[in-house]
């Protein structure tokens, strides 16, 4: 991985770990751009938003610790996890429980 790409990943990691000033939990993504029902669910639920922010911080730390040749793979794995989670939880009987469980498991993996 090039130095520029690694610095870009580090910048994203730093932004994800930046403290939030609002009282309500804020997810790691822009809720104004939330398209799926699951993303909207996360945006509207403080506990799920907090889990999303926690996962983002955990991912940022993992990316910062990863060797240069592992950063792209870790990023790709995260994108794949997110796509699977969005699809599965959209079809779940209890989407909120599905999201919470998926986030808990992913945080544990990282």
C-alpha positions in Angstrom: 0.0 0.0 0.0 1.3 3.4 -0.8 2.3 6.0 1.8 -0.6 8.2 0.6 -3.2 5.5 1.0 -1.9 4.6 4.5 -2.0 8.2 5.5 -5.6 8.4 4.2 -6.6 5.4 6.2 -4.9 6.9 9.3 -6.8 10.2 8.8 -10.1 8.3 8.6 -9.2 6.4 11.7 -8.4 9.7 13.6 -11.8 11.2 12.5 -13.6 8.1 13.7 -12.0 8.3 17.1 -12.6 12.0 17.6 -14.8 12.7 20.6 -18.4 13.7 20.0 -19.8 16.8 21.8 -23.5 16.0 21.5 -25.3 14.3 24.3 -27.1 11.8 22.0 -25.1 9.0 20.5 -24.0 9.7 16.9 -23.2 6.9 14.5 -20.1 6.9 12.4 -22.0 7.7 9.1 -24.0 10.7 8.0 -27.6 10.0 8.9 -28.8 12.6 6.3 -27.5 10.1 3.7 -29.0 7.0 5.3 -30.8 5.1 2.6 -31.6 1.7 4.0 -34.2 1.0 6.7 -31.4 -0.5 8.9 -29.3 2.7 8.6 -32.3 4.8 9.5 -32.9 2.4 12.4 -29.4 3.0 13.7 -29.7 6.7 13.3 -33.0 6.8 15.3 -31.8 4.6 18.2 -29.2 5.9 20.6 -28.0 2.4 21.7 -27.5 1.3 18.1 -25.8 4.6 17.2 -23.5 4.1 20.2 -22.6 0.6 19.0 -21.9 1.9 15.5 -19.6 4.6 16.9 -17.9 2.0 19.1 -17.3 -0.2 16.1 -15.9 2.7 14.1 -13.4 3.4 16.9 -12.5 -0.3 17.2 -12.0 -0.5 13.4 -9.9 2.7 13.4 -7.6 1.2 16.1 -7.3 -2.0 14.1 -6.4 -0.1 10.9 -3.9 2.0 12.7 -2.2 -1.2 14.1 -2.3 -3.2 10.9 0.6 -3.7 8.7 0.4 -1.7 5.4 -0.3 -4.9 3.4 -3.3 -5.8 5.7 -5.1 -2.4 5.7 -6.8 -2.9 2.3 -8.0 -6.4 3.3 -9.3 -5.2 6.7 -11.2 -2.4 5.0 -12.7 -4.8 2.4 -13.7 -7.2 5.1 -15.5 -4.4 7.0 -17.4 -3.3 3.8 -18.4 -6.9 3.2 -19.5 -7.3 6.8 -21.6 -4.1 6.6 -23.3 -5.2 3.4 -24.1 -8.6 4.9 -25.4 -7.0 8.1 -27.6 -4.5 6.2 -29.2 -7.2 4.1 -29.7 -9.8 6.9 -31.1 -7.3 9.4 -33.4 -5.8 6.9 -35.0 -9.2 6.5 -34.9 -10.1 10.2 -38.1 -10.5 12.4 -36.5 -8.1 14.9 -34.2 -5.8 13.0 -33.1 -3.9 16.1 -31.9 -7.1 17.8 -30.3 -8.3 14.6 -28.2 -5.1 14.3 -27.3 -5.1 18.0 -26.1 -8.7 17.8 -24.2 -8.2 14.6 -22.4 -5.1 16.0 -21.6 -6.9 19.3 -20.1 -9.8 17.3 -18.1 -7.6 14.9 -16.7 -5.5 17.8 -15.6 -8.8 19.4 -13.9 -9.9 16.1 -11.9 -6.7 15.8 
